């Protein structure tokens, strides 16, 4: 329903999104316009917010991109006005830099150059922003001052989805931290890197960094604390084992303090951890609604859907040597046909260690034997070594 869609769009952003970098907020609104089945009223609300931000902040390149993407007519008078505003802002920034160079110290010069770079960034002028940020970086003294520039560049990278730039800047930030950055910036970088890992679908690395940052979250410029908790929980559920999940998620005071504010998240977590399988698919449906409407996670919706089913099916089957399809379908509140089809696909793809006896309607677990697996590995490695020795013997002359 439209009401559910509104909840899905807003729920993970409640609580502090006023601090979010405006450019990243615009990226979120721009993403919303790509969502199918958005009602006309909701689409209108998003367009109104987006245009207001674009016009008030002279985001000319964003405006032109939106017009090209959505077939909007370009308002030439508006373009002329934005161009004039941008020229004026840059002139003022240059005057401020010149004044600092003439009358003030190196720190003030650096701050003035950074201010100009941030204006270029705010107006989505990527190349000019990067060039000017580098000038400010060279003027910066000390790791912390340089790290602030790196965080500025990272935010620009997230807006443009420039993952190569993001990876490069994360590596640069790590080098600076090794040289003496403070704990606040170290913890802040964890959130940036976790977000990067989530985008490139390294959910285990993302989950570990998210969880490490729960008690010290300080990256409100990227997204709200509630959205951060949403990311932390959903990545952890496919990346951590039950013991880790209990210690780091289920019993986390920070997560418990807001999890009820995020629709479906608590019931989803409990359905898996507490083995409330009858609630699993209903809560999963709600979570997938949120994931499919998330700018960073939506591209991995299918992967997450498969991975979490593997987790919960494996957990359920672990208690049995064999179980009937009928019993499992009743436990999960779905049809026998669905269980048969879903398990068959995951087993065929090597995601589940089980087999289905369709004649008797039974699922038999096929737990891997650790010792046997080690033995087979040694045999394979021995064969490989023997082959290499034989090849080597052919070229050695005695």
N, C-alpha and C positions, 0 to 999 in steps of 0.2 A: 504494500500500500504506500501511498505518498507519505503518510505519517511515518512509517517505518524507514522510508528512504531519507527523510529529513533527520531522523534520529541517527541513522547510519552515517550521514555526512557530518553531523555535528558532534556526536558523542565522544569520540576520542580526542577532540580538541578542547573540551571544556576545561577550564582551570588554567589560566595563565597565557592563553594564546595572544593576548595583547602585546606580549614581549617579542613575539615571533618577527623575524626579519620580514619587512614588508614585501620584498622581492620574492621571498619563499612563500609568503601567504598568497601572492598573486599567482605563483606557479601552482599552488593548490587549487585556487579558483579556476585557473585555466584548465587544469586536469578535470575538474568536476564537469566542465562543458563537454568532455568527451564521453561521459557516462551515458549509457543507453537508458531509456525509460525515465529520464528526468522529466518531471512535469513542466509545463510551460511556466507556471508560477515560480517554481524552484529555479528553473533556468533563468528566468527574468531577474530573480533575486541575486543570483551569482553574477550575471552580466552587469547589474547595477553596481555591485560592490567592486567588481574588477575595473569597470570604466571609471568609477570614482577615484580609485587608487591610481590608475594610469594617468588620468587627466590632472589630478592634483599634484602629481609628482613628476610630470613631464616625461613619462616613459614612452617616448616616441617609437622606439624600435618594437616594444611590446604591442603598442597600438597597431602599428603596421602589420605585425605578424598576426594579430587577432583578426584584422580586417581580411587578410589574405586567406586565413584558415576558415573563417566562418562566412565569408562572402559579404562582409559589411562594406558599405560605401565609406570611403575616406573623406573626412571633413577637412577640406583644404585650409579653411580659416583656423581650425583647431590646430592643424599641423604647423601653420605659420606662428601661432601663439606659443606653442610648445618650443619651437625652434628658437624663438626670441628669448623665452624664459631660460632655456638651456645655455644660450650664448651669454646671457647676463650672469648666470650662476658661475660659469667658468671664468668670466672676467673678474668677478668678485673673488673667486678662489685664487686666481693668479695674483691679484693685488694683495691678498692676505699672505701669500707665500713671499712675495717681494718685500713686504713690510717686515715679515719675520726674518728674512735674510739680512735686511738692513739694520734692524733695530733690536732683534731678539736673539735667543740662543739656538743651538742646534736642535734641542728638543722641540721648541716651538716651530722651527722650520719643518721638522719631520711631521709634527701634528698637522700643520697646514697642508702639506703634500698629501698626507693620509686623508684629510678632509676632502680634498679634490678627488682622490681616488674613490672614496666612498660615494661621492656624488655620481661619478661615472658608473659605479656599481649599482646604485639605486635606480638609475635611469637605464640599466641593462646595456650599457655600452662596454661590452666585454673586453675588447682589445685595448681600448684606452684605459679601462680600469686596471687591467693586469699590468700594463706598462707603468702606470702611475703608482700602483702598489709596490712595484719593484723599486722605484725611486725612493719611496718611503722606507722600504725595507733596508736599503743601503744606508739610509740616514739614521736607522734605529741602532741604539746601543743597548746591549744586554739581551739575553734570551727572551725574557718576558715581553719586551717591547716588540721584538721580531715575531714572537708567537701571535701577537694580536693581529699583525698583518697577515700571517698565514691563515688565521681563522676567517679574516675578511675574504681572502681569496677562496677558501673552502666553501663559504656560503655562496659565492658567485658560481663555483663549480656545481653545487647542488642545484642551483636554479637552472643552469644550462645543461644539466645531466652530462657534464663533461667528466667522465669517470677516470680518464687518464690524468687530468689535472688534479682531481681529488686525491688519487693515489700518490702522485708526485708530492703534493703539499703535505699529506699525512706523513710521508717519509721524511720530509724536511722538518716537520714539527717534532718528530721523534728524535732527530739529531739535535735539535735545539734543546729538547728536554734532557737529553743525555748530558748536555753541556751546562745544565743548571736551571731548568724551568721550575716553577713552583707547583705545589700539589693541586691547586685549583685548576690550573691550565692542563695539568696532566690528566685530571679526572674529566675535564671538558673534552679533551682529545679522544678519550675512550668512547664518548657518545658519538663523536664524528666518525670514528673508525668503525664502530658498531653499525652505524647507519650505512656506511659504505659496504661493509660485509653483507648486510641484509640485502642491499640493492643487487650485489653480484651473486647472491644466493649461497653464500657461505654462512648458513644459519647457525652452525655450531660456534664459530668464532664470534658471530654477532651476539648470540645469546650470552656467552661468557663475559663479553665486554659490557653488554647492557646490565647484566646482573651485578658486575663489579661497580657499576655507577649508580645503582639504585639509591644508596644512602647519601650520595654526594652530587646528585644531578645538578648541573650548572650550565646547561646548554639550551636555555629557553628561547634563544634566537632561532633554533632549528625547528622546534615544535614544543607543544605544551607538555607538562609533566604527565598528564593523563595519557597522551599519545605515546610518550616514552614508556609508560607502564604497559600499555597495550602491546607495544613491540617486544618488551622484555618477556612478557608472559607467553605470547604465541610462539616466539622463536625458541624459548626454553622448553616448551612442551614437545617439540620435535627433536630437540638437541640434547636434553639432559635425561639421565636415568631417574628412577623414582626417588632414590635417596637424595640425589642432588635437587630434584624438583621440590621435595619437602623442605629441605634445609634452606634453599635459596629463593623459593617462590611462595610455596603454600604457607610457610611460617614467617615470611618477611613482613615486618611491621609497616614498612613504607608501601608495599604493594597492597596489604590489607587495608590501609587507610583510604585508598581511592578505588579499589577494584569494583566496589558496588556502584560507582558512578559510571562505569563503562558497561553498556548493555551486553548481556550474554557472556561476558568474560568470566565471572565467578562461577556460573553454572557450567560453563565449558571446562574450566580448570578442575572443578570438583567431579564432573562426570568421568574424567580420565583418572585423576588421582585417587578418588574415593570409589572408583569402579561403579559409578552410577550409570551403567551402560544404557539404561532405558532413557536417559536424558541426553545421551551423546549426540545423536543425529539432529535433534531439535536445536540444541545449543550450537552445534557445528554450522547449521544453516545460518544462524544469526551472525556467527563469526565470519563466515565466508562473505556475507553481505558487507561487513566492515572491510574485510581484506580487499574485495573486488573494487571498493571505492577509495582505496588508499593509494596515493601517488607512488609510493615506493614498493609496496607489497603486491599490488594488483598483478604485476607481470609474473609473479610466482604463485598465483592463486591455485593453479592446477597442481603444481609441485607440492604445495602445502597440503592440499586436500588429500593427495595420495599418501604423503608422509605421515600425517596424523592418523589416518586410517590404519596404516601399518603399525604404528605405535600401539593403538588401542586394541587392534585384533591380536597382535603378538602378546600383549599383556593378558588378554582374556584367555587365549589358547595355552598360555604357559601353565595354567592350573590343571590342564587335562592332557591325558595321553590320547584320548579321543572324545569327541562330543558330537551329538547329532546336529545336523543343519537346523532342524526344527527347534531344538533347545536354544541354539545361538540366535536364531531369528526372533524368538520370543524375548530373549534377554535384551536384545537391542531394539525391539519394537519395530522391526521391519519384516518384509516378506521373505520366505525361504528362497524364492527366486532371486531376490536381490543379494542375499548372503552368498548363494551359490555363484552368481555371476561376478560379484565383487571379489570374493576370495580367489576364484579361478583366475581372474586377471592378474591379481597381485602375486599369486603363486607362479604363474607362467612367466612373469617378469622377474622372478627371483627375489621378490621383496618379502615373501613369507616362507618360513620353513614348515610347510604342511602339505598334505595331499588330501584330495577329496575322493571318497569311495561313493560314487553316485548311485550305485546299485543299492547299497545299504543306507545311503543318506547320511554318511558319517564323515567328519573331518578328523583326520589323524595328524597329530603333531609329529614333526620330523626334526627333533632337536639335534643340532650339529654336535658331534662328539669332538671335544677339544683335543684330546690326545690323538685321535685318529687324524684330525686335521693337521696337527703338528707333524705326525709321521708322514703324511702325504706331502707336506711341504718339504721335509728333509729329503724324501725320495726325488722330488722334482729338482731340488737344488743340486743333489748328487748327480743326477743325470746330466744337468746342465754343465756341471764342473767336468764330468767325464768327457763330454763332447768337446769342451774347450781344450782339455789336455790332449785328446786325440788329434784335434786340428793343429795344435802346437807341435806335436811330435812329428808331423809331416814336414815341417819346415826347419826342424832342428837337425843339423848334421853332426854326427859323432866323429 
